[in-house]
Amino acid sequence: MSPESPESSLPPGGTEAEPPTAHSRRTFIAASAVTGAVAVAGPALLGAEPATAAGDASSSRVSVTVNGTRHTVTVDNRTSLLDLLREHVGLTGTKKGCDAGACGACTVLVDGRRVNGCLTLAVRLDGAQVTTIEGLTRGDDGPLHPLQQAFVDQDAFQCGYCTPGQIMSGIGCAREGHTGSPEEIREWMSGNICRCGCYVKIVKAIQQAGS
């Protein structure tokens, strides 16, 4: 007696049934592709404008008075006072030396006090009064500031790159009352580096202007 034949696993149509997972797998892949396209295209597919809030938040409008003239500019929030002066206002007398606050070449006066321009954020100076080396004289033929004249008289520079910062720092030093002796001047001018080594003459110039 022959064994009974097993029942056929074929459906009535006579074709092998598709594995139940095949359809769900293809559906998942298709759905993932559509979702990815929407994520990449984002607002373009949905007809929306791209968000610009992040870009707007990275810049600010600032108004400063430089050498008596008011300037209102929009700058990146990371812009230093030094770069504002040189790149936005066009005053290149203030020099970029180390750009790290170590040499003093970028010294300017903010509301009468000396600061390193490279370490000062422009956006924090809205409404401030800034004086640079260009603001010490009136026009190209104007009289020199007493400290500028003293630098000439004492031959207190060689290459001249640090000179604007030395002069602005020297004015601040005098206003702070730190010109009582050569030792005091050297102490309070120690943040300004002269790579040519004119320190003795720089001190004499500050003494001359302060006398």
Summary of the structure (lengths in Angstrom):
residues: 211
radius of gyration: 35.4
end to end distance: 133.3
largest distance: 133.3
contacts: 555
relative contact order: 0.11
helix: 42%
strand: 14%
